[in-house]
């Protein structure tokens, strides 16, 4: 038997009703979800804006603290909103007016623009190398008188002042040299070859004294000349050619932390040999600048020393406590600074010890 047509229509209508209801239900659920998501998204944006505002305020307060040089308390951290989310610090005691009081244009002061220095562009250019040679200037025979003390004080070059031990002005010469930035050395009397004994200095080191006597003379000389860092020989053409004497002298000075500068008063000097045996650099005089007291001669000798230094890399020149010698050095001070680096004898000794020259 075939079913009736009316019954089938009722069945189809009921199915459609359920489907429509289910669709409406889904639409309502989706709508609610969108509302929830929208509200959450708005809350998120508000929180982000608050965080941004607090960071702006904190940075503003930090800048104010840095400018005022003090820590701002929590009570003072009150801010007032401006257009475009700009904030301004308001100290305690001021009213929180919404509207900013108008300021007359005449009272406004134009701020000067802050000019920032541009960052220096990186350059591949190398610094100019200083090719000036080294020059050591030693002036002997200090301690006899104080006549040339003012000229010594006027000379600004870092020279070495070699002072006689146990003389009348030994202490004054040493102190003046130290005060004016110069270096102090001991001008040690040593036995010459062709000079009568009556013309020798007191406590001269001779070739016929014992090692103990040599050490005693050296100790007394070191004690009498304060601030001394080195020694050079006065005369000493016979003593500096004696191997036994020079081994004792240079070996004892090495223990005391002093260097020895050979004045080269004889071509027979054994100082180079002794220094090589003790593992020390050999420091010796290159030019005597005042064998003649003529001012022009002294200046020419200084120029000769500079020319020699340019060939060799360094030069040691020796002069004496004389008026024309000091006058020549003062007159040629600019020339010396432009053509050479005037350094102390101890600095040159260290450079030679480190094999830098």
C-alpha positions in Angstrom: 0.0 0.0 0.0 1.3 3.4 -0.9 1.4 6.1 1.9 -0.8 9.1 1.6 0.4 12.3 0.3 -0.8 14.4 3.2 1.2 12.5 5.8 4.5 13.0 3.8 4.0 16.8 3.7 3.6 17.0 7.5 6.8 15.1 7.9 8.8 17.5 5.7 7.4 20.6 7.4 8.5 19.4 10.9 12.1 18.8 9.6 12.3 22.2 8.2 11.2 23.8 11.4 14.0 22.1 13.4 16.6 23.2 10.8 15.5 26.8 10.9 15.6 26.8 14.7 19.1 25.3 14.7 20.4 27.9 12.3 18.9 30.7 14.4 20.6 29.2 17.4 24.0 29.2 15.7 23.6 32.8 14.6 22.8 33.9 18.1 25.9 32.0 19.5 28.2 33.5 16.8 26.8 37.0 17.6 27.4 36.6 21.3 30.9 35.3 20.6 31.7 38.3 18.4 30.4 40.7 21.2 32.7 39.0 23.7 35.7 39.1 21.4 35.0 42.7 20.6 34.8 43.7 24.3 38.0 41.7 25.1 39.8 43.4 22.2 38.7 46.9 23.4 40.0 46.0 26.9 43.3 44.9 25.4 43.7 48.2 23.5 42.9 50.2 26.7 45.5 48.3 28.7 48.1 48.9 26.0 47.3 52.6 25.9 47.6 52.8 29.7 51.0 51.1 29.6 52.1 53.5 26.9 51.0 56.5 28.9 52.7 55.3 32.1 55.9 54.7 30.2 55.7 58.2 28.8 55.1 59.7 32.2 58.0 57.7 33.8 60.4 58.8 31.1 59.2 62.4 31.6 59.8 62.1 35.3 63.3 60.6 34.8 64.2 63.5 32.6 62.9 66.0 35.2 64.9 64.2 37.9 68.0 64.3 35.8 67.5 68.0 35.1 66.7 69.0 38.7 69.3 66.6 40.2 66.9 65.1 42.7 64.5 62.1 43.2 60.8 63.1 42.7 58.5 61.5 45.3 55.3 59.6 44.5 53.1 62.5 45.7 54.7 64.8 43.1 54.2 62.4 40.2 50.9 63.9 39.1 50.4 64.4 35.4 48.0 66.3 33.3 46.8 65.1 29.9 47.3 67.2 26.8 46.3 66.9 23.2 47.8 63.9 21.3 48.6 62.0 24.5 51.3 64.4 25.7 51.9 64.6 29.5 53.4 67.3 31.6 54.8 67.2 35.2 52.8 69.1 37.8 54.4 69.8 41.1 52.5 69.5 44.4 50.3 72.5 45.3 49.2 73.5 41.8 45.6 73.3 40.7 44.4 70.6 38.4 42.6 72.9 36.0 41.3 71.3 32.8 42.0 74.4 30.7 45.5 75.8 30.5 45.7 79.5 31.5 46.3 81.7 28.5 49.7 83.4 28.3 50.2 86.7 26.6 52.3 86.5 23.5 54.5 89.3 24.9 55.5 87.2 27.9 56.5 84.2 25.9 60.2 83.7 25.5 61.5 82.0 22.4 63.6 79.0 23.2 67.0 78.7 21.6 67.3 75.7 19.3 69.6 73.0 20.7 72.4 72.5 18.3 73.8 69.0 18.4 77.2 68.2 17.1 77.3 66.0 14.1 79.0 62.6 14.6 82.5 62.7 13.2 82.8 60.7 10.0 85.2 57.8 10.2 88.4 58.5 8.4 91.0 56.0 7.3 93.8 58.6 7.4 96.6 57.5 9.6 98.0 59.8 12.3 101.1 61.6 11.3 104.1 59.8 12.7 106.7 61.8 14.7 110.0 61.1 13.0 112.0 63.5 15.3 115.1 61.9 16.8 115.8 61.7 20.5 118.3 64.1 22.1 119.8 64.0 25.6 121.4 67.1 27.0 123.7 66.8 30.0 125.2 69.8 31.8 128.2 69.0 34.0 130.1 70.7 36.9 127.1 71.9 39.0 127.8 72.5 42.7 130.6 75.0 42.5 128.4 78.1 42.6 124.9 79.4 42.3 125.6 82.0 39.7 123.8 80.4 36.8 120.8 79.1 38.8 118.4 81.7 37.4 119.3 80.7 33.8 118.9 77.0 34.7 115.4 77.8 36.1 114.5 79.7 32.9 115.4 76.8 30.7 112.3 74.7 30.2 113.9 71.8 28.4 114.0 68.4 30.3 117.8 68.3 30.5 120.1 66.3 32.9 122.0 68.3 35.6 125.1 66.5 36.7 126.2 67.6 40.2 129.5 67.2 42.0 129.1 65.4 45.3 130.0 67.1 48.6 130.3 70.7 47.2 129.0 73.9 48.6 125.9 74.1 46.3 125.3 70.4 45.8 122.0 70.3 47.6 120.7 73.6 46.1 121.5 72.5 42.6 119.9 69.1 43.0 116.7 70.6 44.5 116.4 73.3 41.8 116.8 70.7 39.1 114.1 68.5 40.6 111.8 71.5 41.1 112.1 72.6 37.5 111.4 69.2 36.0 115.0 68.3 35.2 116.9 65.1 36.0 119.7 64.9 38.5 122.9 62.9 38.0 126.1 62.5 40.0 129.2 64.0 38.4 131.7 61.4 39.7 135.4 62.5 39.9 137.6 59.8 38.4 141.4 59.6 37.9 142.7 61.4 34.7 145.9 60.6 32.8 147.7 63.8 32.4 146.8 66.0 35.4 148.6 66.8 38.6 147.1 65.2 41.7 146.7 68.5 43.4 144.1 69.5 40.8 141.9 66.4 41.4 138.6 66.6 43.2 138.2 65.2 46.7 137.2 61.5 46.9 138.4 60.8 43.3 138.2 57.1 42.3 141.7 56.0 41.3 143.1 52.8 39.8 145.1 52.0 42.9 142.4 51.9 45.5 140.6 48.7 46.7 137.1 47.6 45.8 135.8 48.5 49.3 137.1 52.0 49.0 135.4 52.4 45.6 132.1 51.3 47.0 132.5 53.6 50.0 133.2 56.6 47.7 130.1 55.7 45.6 127.9 55.4 48.8 129.0 58.8 50.0 128.3 60.4 46.6 124.8 58.8 46.4 124.0 60.1 49.8 125.3 63.7 49.1 123.4 64.1 45.8 119.6 63.8 46.4 117.3 62.7 43.6 120.2 61.2 41.5 119.2 58.5 39.0 122.5 58.1 37.2 126.2 58.8 37.1 128.7 60.2 34.6 132.4 60.5 35.0 134.3 63.8 35.6 137.7 63.5 33.8 138.5 59.8 34.4 140.6 59.1 31.3 142.7 56.6 33.3 140.0 55.1 35.5 137.5 54.5 32.6 140.2 52.6 30.7 140.8 50.3 33.7 138.7 47.1 33.5 138.9 46.2 37.2 137.8 49.7 38.4 134.9 50.0 35.9 133.6 46.5 36.7 133.3 47.5 40.4 131.8 50.9 39.6 129.2 49.8 37.1 128.4 46.6 38.9 127.7 48.5 42.2 125.6 51.2 40.5 123.5 48.4 38.9 122.7 47.0 42.3 121.8 50.5 43.5 119.5 51.0 40.5 121.6 53.8 38.8 122.9 53.9 35.3 126.3 55.0 34.1 126.9 57.5 31.2 130.3 57.4 29.7 131.6 60.9 29.0 134.2 59.3 26.7 137.2 61.3 28.0 139.5 58.7 26.3 139.2 56.5 23.2 140.6 53.6 25.4 137.4 53.4 27.5 136.3 49.9 28.5 132.8 51.0 29.6 131.2 49.4 26.5 132.9 46.1 27.3 131.9 46.1 30.9 128.2 47.1 30.1 128.0 44.3 27.6 129.3 41.8 30.2 126.7 42.9 32.7 123.9 42.9 30.2 123.4 46.7 30.3 123.0 49.1 27.4 126.0 51.3 26.6 125.1 55.0 27.0 127.9 57.4 25.9 128.5 61.0 25.0 128.4 61.9 21.2 129.1 65.6 21.2 130.8 68.1 23.5 129.0 71.4 22.8 131.2 73.9 24.7 134.9 73.0 24.2 135.0 76.7 23.2 133.1 79.3 25.2 132.1 81.2 22.0 128.2 81.5 21.7 128.2 80.9 17.9 130.4 77.8 18.3 128.1 76.3 20.9 125.1 76.8 18.7 126.8 75.2 15.8 127.7 72.2 18.0 124.1 71.9 19.0 123.0 71.8 15.3 125.7 69.2 14.7 124.3 67.1 17.5 120.8 67.3 15.9 122.1 66.2 12.5 123.9 63.3 14.1 120.7 62.3 16.0 118.8 62.3 12.7 121.3 59.8 11.3 121.7 57.6 14.4 118.2 58.0 15.9 119.4 59.6 19.0 122.4 61.6 20.3 123.9 62.6 23.7 125.5 66.0 24.0 127.4 67.2 27.1 127.9 70.8 28.1 128.9 72.5 31.4 127.7 75.0 34.0 128.6 78.1 31.9 126.7 81.2 31.0 127.1 81.0 27.2 126.1 77.3 27.2 122.8 78.0 29.0 122.3 81.1 26.9 122.7 79.1 23.7 120.2 76.4 24.9 117.6 79.1 25.9 118.0 80.8 22.5 117.7 77.5 20.6 114.9 76.0 22.6 112.3 76.4 19.7 114.8 74.9 17.2 115.4 71.9 19.5 111.7 71.2 20.0 111.0 71.4 16.3 113.9 69.2 15.2 114.3 66.7 18.1 112.6 65.2 21.1 114.6 66.3 24.1 114.3 63.5 26.7 116.1 62.6 29.9 119.1 60.3 30.0 117.1 57.7 32.1 114.4 57.5 29.4 117.0 56.9 26.7 118.6 54.2 28.9 115.3 52.4 29.2 114.6 52.6 25.5 118.0 51.1 24.8 117.4 48.4 27.4 114.1 47.5 25.7 115.9 47.5 22.3 113.5 50.2 21.0 116.4 52.0 19.3 
